[in-house]
Amino acid sequence: MTRTFRRIGALGACTVAAVAFGAAAAPVHADNGDGFEFTLYAKEVPGEGTDESGPPPKVGDVFTVADDLYKTKGGSKVGRDGVTCAVVRVSGTQADVNCVGTFVLNGGPGGQITAQALVTFDTSAAAPSAYDVAVTGGTGDFKSARGYIRTTPDGDYEQMEFHITVR
């Protein structure tokens, strides 16, 4: 999920990330013909009237995130995503957030990828640590997709390293 759990930041001091995917002419490498490995960068598209300040997150808070996806930081736009997240547990400075996302991939390979993660964030930290997101399915070239995406904060972007099998 990408720069993305930043909405938790909007709910309080918690920064969360939402998965981002994309591919049009992105450097995609086949994994023995059974999958794909590639890296993309996601940048959040701020929603109208969003506010990064507010009370700390509480169980039941829900937020949505939209990202534009790029081959390189500041490079060509190659896709977009939509992610919905819910705060499911808060204990001290820790918050568990469950997120589900759908990501549109332009070009080849093409289709959509779905992903999901339950991530624990330290609401007192300036940025989240790297974490993995499970690939749960897809359409088009990603019809039988499984695998994971390693998400790492990278300045104003989230770096997404995709490790996808399609058997």
Number of C-alpha atoms within 10 A of each C-alpha: 36 29 31 31 29 24 28 31 23 20 22 19 23 25 25 29 31 33 35 40 34 33 25 19 14 21 12 17 12 12 13 8 10 11 21 20 15 19 22 26 30 36 23 24 14 14 11 6 6 9 13 16 13 12 12 16 27 17 14 12 13 18 18 19 24 25 27 21 34 26 21 16 18 12 10 13 20 23 23 23 27 20 25 19 27 21 22 17 15 18 11 8 14 16 24 20 25 18 25 21 24 21 25 22 26 20 14 14 17 17 18 22 27 23 26 23 22 18 20 19 22 20 23 14 13 11 21 22 15 14 17 20 23 19 23 17 18 20 15 14 16 22 14 17 25 20 18 21 24 18 28 21 21 16 11 12 23 28 27 28 19 24 19 23 20 17 11
